[in-house]
Amino acid sequence: MTRYVLLSAALLITLVLNVAARAQTDERARAAAEIESLREQIKAREAVLLSVSREDEERYASFLAQPRTGLTRLLPREKWDGKLSTRGGGAYYSFARLTHEYGYGSDIELQQGQFSVGFAGADFGFLVNLGDMPLENVSLDTEAVRPLAGSLTDASEKGARVQQRRAAEGFKEGERTYAGRLAAVVGNTYALRSVNYDGSDVLVAFRVVRADDDGSVVLLWKMLKRFPKPTLDRSASVAEH
């Protein structure tokens, strides 16, 4: 009798544990499905957050009909970094890859009311504020753009580091300052050279056409030139050590 009772109890416990396990599996499956659903909802809402207004799209429709142009919004990094599924919080943009996702090849960042360029490894870049110059008038022949249109890349890591220091310190040509970081000013036009080794090398002109109350800005831009993909020879640096 005692053996029968013990066997029954063991079977009952096994049954209860199996039911509990199945319940937990079902609950985890529901949780996973809910998370995936929420992720999709979040991505959809992020797309709205990063979108530009229909009004701006219509206003600049004729310009945007030209090849290698675009209209994009940058969010302030200090407000959104780490809060969105988009890495970098929508504060970055790659004119070469056409994405806000921060990573290898990002060309511009918005943070604390400033634009910056050059974010990883030996990558570097320069910005220049052209003032209230119509974006349509900016070309490779524009005097203030010429210092950025020449050969800036150096295949050696030592040369790349020299350019990084030059961008950090800034340099002047006439009345213009060229640097890796400049204030973002609504109504001003900029030229940007962004060098991402083993990725892309671009020269872009853009105009800040809008700043919204949330700290975001909208850029109207055009690609002036895509240079050959830059490569970096690190062997010289290794040999020096």
N, C-alpha and C positions, 0 to 999 in steps of 0.2 A: 504493500500500500504506500509505504513511504517512498519507495522508488518510483512509483507511478506519479505521486504528487510532485516529486522533484523533476521528473521528466516533463510533466505538464507545465510546471513553472518555467523550466528552461525554454520550452517551446513558446510560451507566452511572452517571455522576455525577448526572445529572438524576433517574434512577430512585431512587438512594440518597437524594437530597435530598427527593424526593416521599414516599418511605417514612418518612423521619425526620420530615417535617412532619406526615404523617398520624398517626404515633405520638405526636408531641407534642400534636396536637389531641385525640387520644383520651385521652391522659394528663390534659390540662387539663379535658376533659369529665368524667372520672372524679373529678378533684379537686373540681370545682365541685359535682358530685352529692354527694360525701362531705361537703363543707362545708355544703350545704343540709341534709343528713341530721343532721349534728352540731348545726346551729342549732336544728332541731326538737327534738332530744334535750335541748339546753341549755334551751330554753324550757320543756320539760316538767319538767325538774328545778327550774327557777326557780319554776315554779308550785307545786311541792311546798315549796320553801323559803319561799315567801310565804303558804302556806296556814295556816289555823288548825286546831286539833285537833278531831276529831269530838267529843271530850269537851266542849269549850267550846261547840260548836254545839248539842249536846244540852242542856247546862246552861242556855243562854240562848234556847232555842227559842221559848218563849212571848213573850219580849221581841222577838225577831227576826221574829215573826209580825206585828208591828205595821208599818204603813207608814213609810217613810223612816227605817229603822234598818239597822244593819249591824255586822259583826264583821270587823275587819281587822288584819293584822300589819304592823308597821313594822320594817325592818331598820336597824341602825346605819350611817349613811352612811360613817363612817370605816373601816368594815370591808368594805363591798361596793361602794361607788361606783366605777365604772370596771371592775368585774369581771363584771358581769352585762349581758345584752343589754337589760334594762330600764333605761332612762335614769334615773340617780339612785340606782341600786343598791337599789331597794325601800325607800328611806328616806323617800319622799314619798307623799302620798295626796291625791287630790281628792275631797272629799265631794260635790261638784257633778257631777263626771264619772265617779266611781267607778272610778278608775284609779290605779295606783302610778307610772305613767309620768310622770317629771318633765317639766314644760313649762308652757305658759301655763295658769294656773288651778289649780296645786297649792296646797293649803290648809295642809298641815302637814308638818314635817320632824322626823326624829329624828337627833340627832347628839350624841355625847359625853354621853349621858344627859340631854339636854334637848330639849324641843319648841320649835319656832320656827314663825313664820308671816310671810308677806310676803317674796317672793324676787326679784322682777324689776321693773324700771321704777319706776313710782310706786305699785305695789301695797303694801298694808300689812295689818296685822291685830293683834289683841290676844288674849291668853290670860289666864284667871283660874283659879286653883286653888280649887275649892269644898270641898276636904277630903273626908272620908269621907261624902259625901252620896249617898244612893241615886239612881242615874241616873233612875229612874222618877219621882222627886220634882222633877226639874229642869224648869222651864218658862219661858216668857217673863215670867211673873209672879214668878219667883224673884228676891229682892232683889238678890243679887250678879250676876244676869244683866242686869238693867235697864240698867246703863251701856253694855252692848254691844248692846242692842236698839234704841237710838235711832238718829237720823241721824248717821252718822259720815263719809259720803262727801262730797267736795267736788269740784265739776266742774272746778275750776282745778288746774293742776299745783302751784301754790304751796301751795294748801290741802292737797293730798295729801302734799306733802313735810313740812308741819307735822305731819300725823298720823304719818308715818314717824318723825320725830324723837321724837314723843310715845311711840310704841311702843318705840323704842330706849331711852329714858330710863325709861319706866314711870311710872305714876301710881297714886295710892291713893284708894280710896273706902272709908271706914271702916277696917276691918282687912285688906281685900283689896288685893292688888297686881295691876294690869293692865299687861301688857307683851307685847312681841313674842317673848319667850323666857322659858321657865320650866322648872324641873327636872321630869323625868318621875318620878312617884312611884306605885308599885304600890298599888292600893286607893284612889286618889284620883280624884275626878271633876273635870272641867274644862269650862269654856265657852270657845268659840273663835269669834271674828268674823274672817272672811277676806274682804278686798276685792281682787278682781282686775279692774282696769279693762278694759272691753270684753269681759269674760268672765263673772264670777259674783260674787255677794256673798251669803255664807251665815253663818248663826249656828248652831253645832253644839254639842251637849253630848256628852262622851265620858268613859268611865271606863277606867282602866288595869287590866285584869283579870288580866294575866299578864306576867311578864318571864322570859324563858328564858336559859339559860346563854350563848347566843351573842350576848346583848346586845339581842335583839329584844324588842318589846313587842306585846301584843295589846290592841286598843281595841274596846270595845263602845260604839256611838254611836247618836245619833238627831239628825235634822235638826230644829232648832227653828223656823227660818224661812229662806226664800229671798227675798231682797230683789230689786227690779228690777235688771237688769244696769246696772252703773255705767259711765258714760262720762267721758272726760277731755278737757277743752278746752285744748289746748296752744297755742292762738293767743295767749292773754294772755301766756304765758311767752315766746313768740317776739317779741311786740311789745315786751316789756321790754328785750330785747337789741338 
